[in-house]
Amino acid sequence: MNENDLVTEPARAAVVEIKERRSRFIASLDVAKSEDEAREFIRATSQNHAEANHNCWAYRAGAPKATEYFSDAGEPSGTAGKPILGAIRKAGLDNTVIVVTRYFGGIKLGVRGLIEAYGKCASLAIEQAGTTKKRLARMARIVVPYEHQKTLLSRLKEIEVDIESLKAGYDVAVTLDVPVPLSLQHAAEELFESFAGQGLVSSWKWSGPGS
């Protein structure tokens, strides 16, 4: 498989808590495949810790064209969101959102202490979550007459599309949901258009992202 079709993301959600000079730092991590998912997680987590002094966050979401944002949420500039994002980058992660909540314990940590605490807490959450590689793909929905199904599947296999993971529905024709790796998208489009032009495919369209 083409390495460009793979994205590294957290294997699972995670929550980690540490204490630094009486302050509690709680890192909440989850998978976020879009900015909307990331911001909803930030909203929900901040609401769960509404009594905290700070809910600082960072995310990197929307691979393959990932968008990054972070917030210090009232901490001194550059001491919270940036080290959280730094931990995400260091781990080579995409589709990741982390909120680090701080309950102030009465002792100031200083700039360096804050940077180290937020970065450490985020890194521990990443370590607990683990990582996994997921395939980047677009889902193509193809309606093909029964008599041409084997020909289409054979041609898809020739251009190295994994036909083992497709889903099929049977009615008056066969409807195939085929995850096409991004690196093969152009070749697949040419194949589908060619089949459609020859009347071998009734219709096709991109129906959404793959998994």
Beta strands, then each sheet from edge to edge (+ up, - down):
strand 1: 6-10
strand 2: 14-20
strand 3: 23-31
strand 4: 54-61
strand 5: 67-71
strand 6: 96-103
strand 7: 131-135
strand 8: 137-144
strand 9: 167-170
strand 10: 174-181
strand 11: 203-209
sheet 1: 1+ 7-
sheet 2: 2+ 3- 6+ 4- 5+
sheet 3: 9+ 10- 8+ 11-
end
